[in-house]
C-alpha cells in the first residue's frame, strides 16, 4: 500500500463514521460477553465513559485510514496510543494482569472489523482497498496493545520502586526502635503484612542476594547505615519473618556459608532487640574465614559477658596480674591452663585432653599457678572472677574482630 494514498475514499469513510455508534455498541457487548472480568466495569457512568472511549478510538482510526499522513505523529493515532498507555497503567494500579485487556482488544478488533468492513463494502470499497483496510485495522490494534503493555510495565516498575523505598524506610524504623503506632503506619503504607515475629540477621552486603533467594518473601533489608556498626565493615541487616521454634533450623541452613550472625526471634514491633543482640554478637566471630552462621541463642553466656567490654577487660587485667611478670609464652600457657582447669572443675585428664598435653604437664603448670596465686585459688570469689574473666576467648574481649 502506498503510504501517500488514503485507505478509505471519502464517501466510504463518511458511511463508516455514520455507523460507528452501532459498531462501538456491538464491540462493548461482545467484550462484556467474552471477557467476564470487565462486565462490572461497563455498568453505570464508567460504562458510558468506556463506550465513548471505544467510539473515539474507532473514529480516530477512521480518520487515520482516510488521510494521507498515517506516519505523522500529529495524526489521530497519537491520542489513541496515549489513551491505551494510560489504560495499561490503570490495569496495573488495580492489581490486574494484561490478560483481560489484551483479550478485550482481540474481541474489539474482530467485532469492529466485521461491522466496519460490511459498511465499507456496501459503500463501494474495492476488494483491494478492503485488504489494505484489514491490514491497517489489525496493525492499529497491535499498536494499541503494545502501548497498553508498555503502560502496564511502567506502572509496575514505578510501584515497585516506590514500595521498595517504603519497605526500606520501614526496616530502618524497626531496627531504630520506633514507636508502635509509627511502625503500624509504615507497614500499612508499604502494603507489608506484619508477621508474628521478626529475626534480625547481620551479614556481609555481598552475601545478601544469595540469602534472600531462600528466605520469606516478606523479609526486609536495612539499606541505611547500620546503627552500632562501623560502615567500613560493609555489613547489612535482614529482618526475617516467623523464623522461631522449628523454623529457626531452616533459617540457619539457608545462611550456611554466608558469614551471618542471627539474633533471637522477637515480636515484630520489638525486632530492635533482636538486631541489637546480633550487632553485639558480631564481636564473637573470631575470623573473616568463619562462614558458618553464628546463632546468638547458642552464645548467650558470651553475650552476657560482653555486655560491658571495658569492665571485662579491666577484670581480666586485674585477676591475671600475678602472671604479668612472666615471659609472653609462659604467660599464655599458664593462662590457657588456668582457663581449662576452671571450666573442667579441676579434672586433670580432661584439661590435658583439651590442651593436648600430658596430665603431668597440667600438674606442673597448676603447681606454678598455685605458687603465683597462693590461697586465692581456693577463694570462691577469686574463682568466680577468674571464671568470668577467662570464659570469653581473649580475641573477643573488649571489641573482638570484624566479620
N, C-alpha and C positions, 0 to 999 in steps of 0.2 A: 504494500500500500504506500503510495506517495505521501510523505509527511506534509506536503503543502496542500493537499486536497482534503476537504471535509468528508467524513464518512457518510453523513446524512445530508441529503439535499434539503433545502428549507421547507418545502411542503411536507416531507416525511417527518422532519423534526417537529413541525407545528402539530401534526396529528398525534405524535407520540407524547408531546407535552400535555395535550388535552386529555390524554389517557392516563397520565401519571398518578393522579389520586387513587384511581382504581387499582393500578399495579402496586402502589405502595401499600394499600389496604390488604391486598392479597398476600403480599410478602410478609407483612406483620402477622396475618392469620396463620400462615404456614409455619412461621418461626415459633409462634405460641404452641402450635400443634406438635411440631417435631423437636423442639428444644424446651422441654418442660421447665427447666430451671429458670427460664425467662418469663414464664407465664404471669407471675406476680408483678414483675416489673412493668408490664404493659397495661396494668389496671390504673384507673384514675388519671390524675394530672400527669404523672410520669408517663403513662401510656400515650397521652396526646402529644407530649414532647417528643417521645421516641418516634411516633408516626410522622410527625412533622420533620424530624431529622432524616428519616428514611426518604421522604419525598424530596427534601432539599438535596440530599446526596444524589438521588436519581436525576433531578433537574440539572445539577452541576455536571453530571456525566453527559447528559444530552447536549448541554452547551459545549462541552469539550468535543463531543463527537461531531458537532455541526460547525465548528470553527476550524481555522487553518493553523492554529497556534498551540497544538497539543503539547509541544515540548517547552513552552514558555512557562516560567514559574508563576506568572501572573494569571494563568488560566484558572478555571473553577476547581481544578483538582487540588490546588493548594489548600484552601479552607477545608475541603473534604478530608485530606490527609491529616490536617491538624485535628479535626474532629475525631478521626479514627485513633490517632495517637492518644488523645485525652480519654477516649473510651477504654483503651487498653490500660491506662493508668487507673481509671476508676475500678476496673475489674480487680486489679492488684490491691487497691485500697480496701475493697470489700472482701478480700481474702479468697478470691476465686481464681482458678487457673484460666488459661486461654481456651480450654476445650469447648465450652459452651459458646463463646463468642465466635470462634472460627466456624463452628457448626452453623451458627446463625448467618454468617457471611455466605456459606455454601448454599444454604436454603434460599436466602435472599437473592443470590445470583441466579439460581435456577428459575425461581418464580419470576424475577424481573425479566430475564431473558425470554421466557415463554410469553409473557404479556406484551413486552415491547416489540419483539420480533413479529408477533401476529399483527400488531398495529402497523408496523413498518411495511410488511408485505402487502397488507390491504391498501396502504397509501402509495404503493407502486415502487418500493425499493427493489432493485435488481438482485439476482442471486449472488452475483459477485460482490456487490456492496453489502449484502446481508452477511456474507462470510467475513468481510472485514469488520463489520459491526460486532459479530460474535467474538472475534479475536480481541477487540477493544474492550468489550464487556468484561471478559474474564481477566484481562490484564489489569483493568481498573480494580476489580475485586481483589486480585493478588496484591496490588499496591496498598489498598485499604487494610488488608490483613497484615501485611508487613509493618505498616505504621502502627497498628494496634499492638502487635507483638513487641515492637520497639518501646512503645509507651509502657507496656506491662513490665518489661525487663528493667527499664529505667526507674520505674516506681519502686520495684522490689529492691533494686540496688540502693536507692535513696533511703528507703525504710530500713534496710539492713545497716547502713552506716549510722543513721540516727539512733536506731535501737542499740547498736554496738556501743555508741558513746554513752547512752543511758545505763547500760549494763556495767560499763567500766566505772561510771560515777557511783553506781550502787555498790560495787565491790569496794571502792575506796572508802565509802561511808561505813560499810560493815567493819572493815579492819580498823577504822578510826574510832569505832565505838559510838556512832551517832545515836541520838535518842530514838526510841522505838517508833514514834509517830513519823519521824523523818525517814526511817527505813521502810515503813509501810508505804509511805507516799512514793518513795523512789522505786520500790518494787512494782507498784501498780503502774507508775509512769513508764517503766521499762517493759511492761507486759511480761513479768517474770513471776512464775508460780512458786512461792516460797515452799521449801521442803520442811520436814520436821527438824532436821539438824543440818549443820554445815561442819565440814572438817577442813582446816587450813593445811595447805601443803606448800612448803617453800622449796624451790628447786631452781637450778640454773636456767636462765632465759632461753638458752639454745636447746633445752630439752622439753619445752612446753608443748610444741606442736605434736610431737610423738606421743606425749602423755595424754593429750586431750582426745586422741582417737579412741582410747579405751575407757574414758570417763563419761559420767552422766552428761547429757546434752545441756543441762541447766548449770553446769559448772561455770563459775565466774572467775575472771582473771583480773588481778590488780595490776594495772598498767602504770599507775603513778609510782613515784619513788617510795620504796617500802619503808614504813616507819620502823626505826630501830636497827636498820641495816645500812651500812655504807654502800653508796651507789656503785663503787668500783668492784664490789663482789659480783655484780651482774646477776642478781637473783630476782626471781619474781614469785608471786604467790597465787595459788589457785584455791578456790573455795568450793569443795566437792559436796554435793547434796547427799544426804541419807547414806553415810558410809559407816554407820555404827553397828555394833553387835557382829553378827555373822558376815556382814558386808564389808567389814574392815579388811579381812584377809584378801578378798579380791582386789581391793584398792591397793594394798601393799604389793600384790603381784603385778598389777598394772604399772607400778612405779619402779619395778626392778631395773637396775642399770641406769637410773636417771639422777642419782645423787640427791634424792629428795629427803626432806625432813617432814614428818607427818604429825600434826598436832592432834589433840583429842576431839571427838565429836562434841558439839555444843548446840543448844537450841539456836536456830538460825540468826536470831537477833543478837545473840551473845557470842558470835564467832570471833569477835575481837580477842576473847580469852584464849581460844584455840590458836589464833595467829600469834599472840604474844608468847605462848609456850613454844611454838615451833621456832620462833626467832631466837629465843634463849637456847633452844636445843641445837642450833647451828654450831654453837661452841663445842658440842660433843663430837662433832665429826673430826676425826683425827687427821685426815689427809684428803687431798683432792682426788686421790685414786679410789677412795671408798665410795662405790657406786650403789651399794645396797640401800634401800630406804631405811631411814632411822625412825623407828617407831617410838614416839615420846612416851607412850603408855608403858613401854618396857624400860624406860630410863628415868623413872620418877625420882629415885634416890639421888642420882647425879644432878637432876634439875633442882631439887631442893637445896643441895649443897652449893650449886652455882648461883642461887638467888642473889647472894651478895658476894661477888667475886673478890672484892678487896678484902672483906672480912676473912674469907677463906685463905687468901694469900698471906694475910697477917698471922692467922692461926698456924699455918704451915711453917712460916718462918720462926715463930716462937717455939713450937713444940719440937722442931728439928734443930734448935740452937745447939744442943750438945754435939751435933755432928759437924758443926760449921768449920772447925779447925782441921778436919780430915782432908786428905787429897781428894779431888773430884771423883776418881774412880772408886776409891774406898767408900766415900760418902754415898755414891749411887748404889753400890752393892748392899750396904747396910740398910739404906732406905727401902729398897725393894724387899729385902728380907724381913724388915720390921712390918711393912705393909702386909705381906703374905702371912706372917705369923699372927697378926691381929685378926685378919679376915678368916683364917683357918683355926682360930682359937688355940693356937699353940701346938697343933698336931704336926709334929716334925716331919712325918712321912709325906703328908700332903703338901707341906711347904716345899720340901725337896723336889717333889714331882713337878710342882708348878714352876720352880726356878731352874729345873734341870741340873740339880747339883746333888751331891751325896748327903744323906742325913747328917753325917759328921760335920760337913761344911756348915749346915744350918746350925748345929750345936755350937760350933766355933764362933760363928757370927753373932749368935744370940748372947754368947758369953761377952763378946766385945760390947754389945749394946747394953748389957746389964752393968758393965763397968762404967759406961758413959752416963747412963740414966740413974743408976743406983736403985733405990727402993721405989722410985716413981713408977717403974713398970708394973708395980703391984697396986698402985693407987687407981681406983676406979675412975676418978676424974681425969687423970692423965691418960688412961687407956681410952676413954671416950674421946678426948681431944685428939689423940693420935689417930684414932679410927676415922674420925671426921676429916681430919687434915689429909690423910693418905687414901681416903676412899675413892677420890677422883684422880685419874691419871694426871701427872704433872703438866702435860701439854695442854690441858684444858682449863687449868686453874687460872682465874683472873683474865680470861679472854679467849684462849684457845686459838684454833686456826680456822680460816675461812673454808667453806665448802669448795 
